Structure formats: C-alpha cells, structure tokens
Amino acid sequence: MAGPIKRRRKQKLSDLIVDEVKAMIVAEKLLPGDRLPSEKELIEEFGCSKGTVREAQKALEVEGLIWTRPGPGGGAWLSEVGTEPASKALRNYLYFKHLSAEQVYQMRKLIEVELAVSVVGHLKEREFELLDEYIRACSEPPVSEEEQREQRIAELEFHNVLADACPNPVLGFIGRFLNETLRDLVVLKKSYQIDAYEFTRSNVDYHVELVTAYRNADEAAVRRLMGEHMCEAEEHFVALDGQISRKM
C-alpha cells in the first residue's frame, strides 16, 4: 500500500513577500537602482510584523536582488545581478557529475553557433578591441607553463566577449556558462601543462576569420566558421582531455 500523502507545508509569509517582490520586478519592469516599497508600506500591504518584512528583505539581499540602507533616508533598492553567482552554483553542482569534454561540446556545438550568429551587427568598437586583444595573446607560442595557462583562458575569453554582446540574455548566459565550465576543466585538470599550441593556433586562425566576418556583418560566414571552429575545437579538446586523464 502507498504511504500517507504528505501535506504540503504552508508557505511562510516572508517567502510570500519575496515572491511578490519578484513578481513586481517582472510586471513593472523595474531596473537596478529602483527603490522598493518602504518597510511600513510592506507591513500594511501584507498585514505582518516588522520582523517578517525584514526576514523577506534579508532573503532578497542574500539572493543578490536588493541592497538595503538603515536609518533615516534608508530603504531597499534593486541590485544589478551578475551571471557569476548562478554560473558558479551550476558548475559546483556539475563537479559531482564528472563531466567529460564530449558532453560539454555536445551542448557547445549547438549553443555557440546560434549565439555567434545572434551577435552579428551588435558588436561595438570596444568589443572588437577586446577580441583583437585575446587574439594577440595567443598569436605566439608560449615560453612558459604560465603563458600556456593564460592562452587557454584567453581563447575562452574571446567567446565570452561574444556571449556578453548577445542580445538574447538566456543564450548569452548559457554560452558564458559553457565557456566557464571549460575553463574549470582547463584549470582544475591543469590541461595547460601539456604543450598544445597546434590547438591554440587553430583557434587563433578561426578567431581572426570570425572577426573579419563580424566586421563585414556576414552572417552566413559567421555561422559556417563557428560551426567548423566548434567541431575542430572539440576534436582537439577531447584529445587533450584524454592525455590529461591518462597523466592523472
């Protein structure tokens, strides 16, 4: 026989306030820096105690959604929420899933191409300067292990520039998340200890061609180049990951 049905725990009033504030942010399209209703207004609206409102504010603050200032002229304001906390939490979860390079690239081959195409026409001169900077960082063979590490990171930072310029925030977040997942594999497995400049040189060649395609606003070329780049990068990275695994 099936066991007794567990009763759903009643939602705490402070949690309800948190949900209502989030709903207000979405419905009213609030922005970082906008001020939230005062403590007094929230007490009146929800018919609760000052302690309950402060508990809700503390929860929102821990989530990074607001910052507060006590005293006269104080209150609560919306904060700019970065991608790093969410990305780091997801990557921490995946540490225990023992991701392989093949699994990351299975997603990356899908996401990176669509992300790259979506960025056509959205890159400003500052983004082009950053792309060129990361290309230059990888244009010469490294002379030390630290330079090898820096080049591996620079290769991924090139793609982070594209992710940050993506007009679709969901696509941009997933793209950056995958890049940071690969960065973790590079750093934690110390794959930079293996000299693989052939891989870096291949990345540089694709990056140079991609910048040209972006400057020409050539969407078809961007799609083709990024698709080829991801397939070749997977081949190199999987081989490199295999070498590291055997070494470890």
HELIX and SHEET records of a PDB file:
HELIX    1   1 LEU A   13  ALA A   27  1                                  15    
HELIX    2   2 GLU A   39  PHE A   46  1                                   8    
HELIX    3   3 LYS A   50  VAL A   62  1                                  13    
HELIX    4   4 GLU A   84  TYR A   95  1                                  12    
HELIX    5   5 ALA A  101  VAL A  119  1                                  19    
HELIX    6   6 GLU A  125  ALA A  137  1                                  13    
HELIX    7   7 GLU A  145  ALA A  165  1                                  21    
HELIX    8   8 PRO A  169  LEU A  188  1                                  20    
HELIX    9   9 SER A  191  GLN A  193  5                                   3    
HELIX   10  10 TYR A  197  ARG A  215  1                                  19    
HELIX   11  11 GLU A  219  LYS A  247  1                                  29    
SHEET    1   A 2 ILE A  66  ARG A  69  0                                        
SHEET    2   A 2 GLY A  75  LEU A  78 -1                                        
END                                                                             
